Structure formats: C-alpha cells, structure tokens
Amino acid sequence: MNAARKALVTRLWHDGRARTGIAVIAVFALGALLGPALLGRAPLDLAGMVARRFAAPLTRTPDGVWHLLGTDRFGRDVLARLLGGARISLAVGFLAALVSTAVGVGAGAVAGYAGGAVDRGIVAVTDAALAIPRVPFLLLLVALVEPGAWVTVFALGVTGWMAVARLVRGEVRALRRRPFVEAARAIGSSPGRVLARHVLPNALTPALVAAALGVGSAIMLEAGLSFLGLGVQPPTPSWGNMIASGRDALMIAPWVSLAPAAAVALVVVAFSLVADALESAIAGGRA
C-alpha cells in the first residue's frame, strides 16, 4: 500500500496540471494566512476613506499608501480585502467539501459493504437527494435561517455528498469479495474493522477526485450565495460579496469586482486541474 501511494504521489508530481494547480492554491492559501499582516492594512480599515476611495490599481493615495489592486468605494485596499476574503472563501470551500466527503464516504461505505435492505435504503435516499435541484434548494435553505459562513458550510455540505456516496459504494462493492478482504474475515476480524482497515483505504482514491472538485464547486457556490446576500455578510470580506459591492461601479472602478472574480476563477480552475491530474494518476496506477 505504501509503495502504491508513493507511486501515486510520483505520478502527480510529474503532472504539470497538478503542479500548476497546487502552486495557485498554495499562493492563495499563503496570501490568506499572511497577506493582511504583511500588507499592514486591515481589510475593514475605513480611516481616511474619502481621500482613498476608488483609487486605481498601481497608484499611491494622498496618504502615501501604494495600492496594488486599487481601493473600493470606502477607500479600503482591494488586495487586503481580497486576501481577507480568501480566508473565508477557502475555509468555506474546504469545510463544505470535508462535510460532504465525510457524509458521502460514510453512506457509500455502509451501503456497499452491508448490501441488502441497508444498501437499497441508502441508495433510495441518495437518489431522492440527487433529484432535488441543488441551487434552488440551497437558496431556500439559507433563506430560512440567518445567513453566515457556518450556515453556508452546512448548506453546501449536506447538498454535495451524493456523488461521493455513489463512487465509494461502487468501489466498496467491488472490493468486498477480494481475497484480502475474505482473508481478514477468515481470521475473525469484525465487519467494522474489515471495512475500516482493509476496504476503505482502497476505496477512497476516487473520493479524493470528487473532493478536489467539490472544493472548487463549493467556493463557486459560496461566491454566488454571498453575491446574492445569502452567504457571508458584509463587512466581513468574501469574494462573492466583494463582487457584489463593485457591480454598480463597473464603469468607473471595474477592478473592485474584477479582482475577486478573477480569484474565484483561478482557484476553481486550480482545483479542477488537481482533480484531473489525480484522476489520471489513479488511472495510470490501475493500468
């Protein structure tokens, strides 16, 4: 198993898509963690807003501060807000993908290993959940409670587990009759131990691809909800509400909306590249 994992990592490392995607994600993650502190400007700083409002990118405002991406209508530095918003958007994306992957892996593993009525029941629930349009359901769910980051994480997590469950169920069903699983049963291992120690480690690789795609999808959906005012609420910066805050100033200050929009596009494409490279690496290992 260790040799197989090392081979998978090696194939990923030699894939240009994986390196490019990971590099983009790492830049945004480091910027989210260190950016506001290194810039020395808080994303919510409103001091001297009149003198600084709608400063163009690569200009210096009258207070002597240089703004790489310009400022918004309140004189706030767009780069500082972009990096502050990256903390929210990336955290929501990762946490939502973690929730959906955990629920999907649990449901798919139980269904695939147990079989029978348990399998049919979980598959029925999964199919029913897949039949519900995700975006309208998300809008309804977040509209019923006070919007916020944790509500968005929960909403995205509980509406994104079905595809993972199907993938894991199929893998577990294919693995449960393999000789090494039968051998584990023969020596008296409990069903839970067999599933956790012998089946799941071999069934998780397709779920990793779905999880990588799920992070990008969650970031995009969070941006959409925040854009509509149903996600993270101002003044807390999120890429979605940053795009919304600059939409009525596109003619005079397009950078206010274009900067976070470009960040969303870059990060979503980066996660898609990583997912594609991971899928190719898994397929190469099975060939």
C-alpha positions in Angstrom: 0.0 0.0 0.0 2.8 2.4 0.8 4.5 1.7 -2.5 1.2 2.3 -4.3 0.8 5.7 -2.5 4.4 6.7 -3.3 3.8 5.8 -7.0 0.6 7.9 -7.0 2.5 10.9 -5.5 5.3 10.5 -8.0 2.8 10.4 -11.0 1.1 13.5 -9.6 4.5 15.3 -9.1 5.4 14.7 -12.8 2.0 16.0 -14.0 2.2 19.7 -14.9 -1.5 20.2 -14.2 -1.1 19.1 -10.6 2.0 21.3 -10.1 0.2 24.3 -11.6 -3.0 23.8 -9.6 -1.2 23.2 -6.3 1.0 26.3 -6.9 -2.0 28.5 -7.4 -3.8 27.1 -4.4 -0.7 27.5 -2.3 -0.3 31.1 -3.3 -3.8 32.0 -2.3 -3.6 30.0 0.9 -0.4 31.7 2.0 -1.8 35.0 1.0 -4.9 34.3 3.1 -2.8 33.4 6.1 -0.1 36.0 5.8 -1.3 38.7 3.4 -3.1 41.2 5.6 -0.3 41.1 8.2 2.4 41.6 5.6 0.5 44.4 3.9 0.0 46.1 7.2 -3.6 47.1 6.3 -6.8 45.6 7.7 -9.4 44.6 5.1 -12.0 46.6 7.0 -9.9 49.7 7.5 -12.0 52.8 6.9 -9.6 55.5 8.1 -9.3 58.3 5.5 -11.8 56.8 3.2 -12.7 60.0 1.3 -9.1 60.6 0.2 -8.7 57.0 -0.9 -12.0 55.9 -2.5 -11.8 54.4 -5.9 -8.0 54.7 -6.3 -6.9 52.9 -9.5 -4.6 49.9 -9.3 -0.8 50.7 -9.1 -1.4 54.1 -7.7 -0.5 55.9 -4.5 -3.2 57.6 -2.5 -2.7 61.1 -0.9 -1.9 59.4 2.5 1.2 57.9 0.8 0.0 54.3 0.7 0.6 52.3 -2.6 -2.3 50.1 -3.6 -1.5 47.2 -6.0 -5.2 46.5 -6.9 -6.6 49.9 -6.0 -9.3 50.7 -3.5 -13.1 50.4 -3.3 -15.9 52.9 -2.6 -14.9 53.2 1.0 -11.2 53.6 0.4 -10.4 50.1 1.5 -7.5 48.3 -0.1 -8.8 45.8 -2.6 -5.7 43.5 -2.2 -6.1 43.4 1.6 -9.8 42.6 1.2 -9.1 40.0 -1.5 -6.7 38.2 0.8 -9.0 38.6 3.8 -11.8 37.2 1.7 -9.6 34.3 0.7 -9.7 33.2 4.3 -13.5 33.0 4.2 -13.9 31.6 0.7 -11.2 28.9 1.0 -12.3 27.9 4.5 -15.9 27.6 3.4 -14.8 25.6 0.4 -12.6 23.2 2.3 -15.0 22.7 5.2 -18.0 22.2 2.9 -16.0 19.6 0.9 -14.9 17.9 4.1 -18.5 17.6 5.3 -19.8 16.4 2.0 -16.9 13.9 1.6 -17.3 12.6 5.1 -21.0 12.1 4.8 -20.6 10.6 1.3 -17.8 8.2 2.3 -19.8 7.0 5.4 -23.0 6.5 3.5 -21.4 4.8 0.5 -19.2 2.5 2.6 -22.1 1.3 4.7 -24.3 0.8 1.7 -21.6 -1.0 -0.4 -20.4 -3.3 2.4 -23.7 -4.1 4.1 -25.7 -4.7 0.9 -29.3 -5.9 1.1 -32.0 -3.7 2.6 -29.4 -1.3 4.0 -27.9 -0.8 0.6 -31.3 -0.3 -1.0 -32.4 2.2 1.6 -29.3 4.3 1.3 -29.4 4.2 -2.5 -33.0 5.4 -2.3 -32.1 8.3 -0.1 -29.2 9.2 -2.3 -31.3 9.1 -5.5 -34.0 11.2 -3.8 -31.4 13.8 -2.8 -30.0 13.8 -6.3 -33.5 14.5 -7.7 -33.7 17.8 -5.8 -32.1 20.7 -7.8 -29.2 21.9 -5.7 -29.1 25.6 -6.3 -32.8 26.3 -5.6 -32.6 24.1 -2.5 -29.5 26.0 -1.3 -31.3 29.3 -1.8 -34.3 28.0 0.1 -32.1 26.6 2.9 -30.0 29.7 3.5 -33.1 31.9 3.2 -34.8 30.1 6.1 -32.0 31.0 8.6 -29.8 33.9 9.3 -27.0 34.0 6.6 -23.4 33.4 7.6 -20.3 31.4 7.0 -21.3 28.4 9.1 -24.8 28.2 7.6 -23.2 28.3 4.1 -20.8 25.4 5.1 -23.7 23.4 6.4 -25.9 24.1 3.4 -23.1 23.2 0.9 -22.0 20.1 2.8 -25.4 18.5 3.1 -26.2 19.0 -0.5 -23.0 17.7 -2.0 -22.4 14.2 -0.6 -24.4 12.2 -3.0 -21.9 11.8 -5.8 -19.2 10.8 -3.3 -21.5 8.2 -1.8 -22.2 6.6 -5.2 -18.4 6.5 -6.0 -17.5 4.9 -2.7 -20.4 2.4 -2.8 -19.3 1.2 -6.2 -15.7 0.8 -5.0 -16.6 -1.0 -1.8 -18.9 -3.4 -3.6 -16.0 -4.3 -6.0 -13.6 -4.8 -3.1 -15.7 -6.7 -0.5 -15.2 -10.0 -2.3 -11.4 -9.6 -2.9 -9.2 -12.3 -1.4 -7.5 -10.0 1.1 -11.0 -9.0 2.5 -12.0 -12.6 2.7 -8.8 -13.4 4.5 -9.5 -10.7 7.1 -12.9 -12.1 7.7 -11.5 -15.6 8.0 -9.2 -14.6 10.8 -12.1 -13.3 12.8 -11.9 -9.5 12.2 -15.2 -7.7 12.9 -17.1 -6.2 10.0 -16.3 -2.7 11.2 -12.6 -3.5 11.4 -12.6 -5.1 7.9 -14.3 -2.1 6.4 -12.1 0.5 8.2 -8.7 -1.3 7.9 -9.0 -3.2 4.6 -11.8 -1.9 2.4 -12.0 1.9 2.8 -8.2 2.6 2.3 -8.5 1.0 -1.1 -11.8 2.7 -1.9 -11.0 6.3 -1.1 -9.0 7.3 -4.2 -12.0 8.1 -6.4 -13.5 10.1 -3.5 -10.3 12.2 -3.4 -11.0 13.3 -7.0 -14.6 14.1 -6.1 -13.4 16.0 -3.0 -11.0 18.2 -5.1 -13.7 19.0 -7.5 -16.1 19.6 -4.5 -13.8 22.3 -3.0 -13.9 24.3 -6.3 -17.6 23.8 -6.6 -18.2 24.9 -3.0 -16.1 28.1 -3.5 -18.1 29.0 -6.6 -21.4 28.3 -4.9 -20.4 30.3 -1.8 -19.4 33.2 -4.0 -22.8 33.0 -5.7 -24.7 32.9 -2.4 -22.7 35.8 -1.0 -23.2 37.8 -4.2 -27.0 37.4 -3.6 -26.7 38.4 0.0 -27.4 34.9 1.3 -23.9 33.9 2.3 -21.2 35.7 4.2 -22.5 39.1 5.2 -20.6 42.5 4.9 -18.5 44.0 6.2 -16.7 40.6 6.5 -15.0 40.2 3.1 -15.8 37.3 0.9 -15.1 37.1 -2.8 -18.8 36.9 -3.5 -19.9 40.0 -1.6 -16.8 41.8 -2.9 -18.0 41.2 -6.5 -21.5 42.4 -5.4 -20.1 45.5 -3.8 -18.5 46.7 -7.0 -21.1 45.7 -9.5 -22.7 49.2 -9.6 -19.3 50.8 -10.2 -18.1 48.7 -13.1 -17.8 51.6 -15.4 -15.7 53.8 -13.2 -13.9 51.2 -11.0 -14.0 47.7 -12.6 -11.1 46.5 -10.5 -13.3 46.3 -7.4 -15.3 43.4 -8.9 -12.8 42.0 -11.4 -10.1 41.2 -8.8 -12.3 38.8 -6.7 -13.9 37.4 -9.8 -10.5 36.6 -11.2 -9.6 35.0 -7.8 -12.7 32.8 -7.9 -11.9 31.7 -11.5 -8.2 31.0 -10.8 -8.9 28.9 -7.7 -11.7 26.9 -9.2 -9.6 26.1 -12.3 -6.7 25.2 -10.0 -8.8 22.6 -8.1 -10.1 21.3 -11.4 -6.5 20.8 -12.6 -5.6 19.0 -9.5 -8.6 16.7 -9.7 -7.9 15.9 -13.4 -4.3 15.1 -12.6 -5.3 13.0 -9.6 -7.8 11.1 -11.8 -5.1 10.5 -14.5 -2.6 9.3 -11.8 -5.1 6.8 -10.4 -6.0 5.5 -13.8 -2.3 5.2 -14.6 -1.8 3.1 -11.4 -4.6 0.7 -12.4 -3.4 0.3 -16.0 
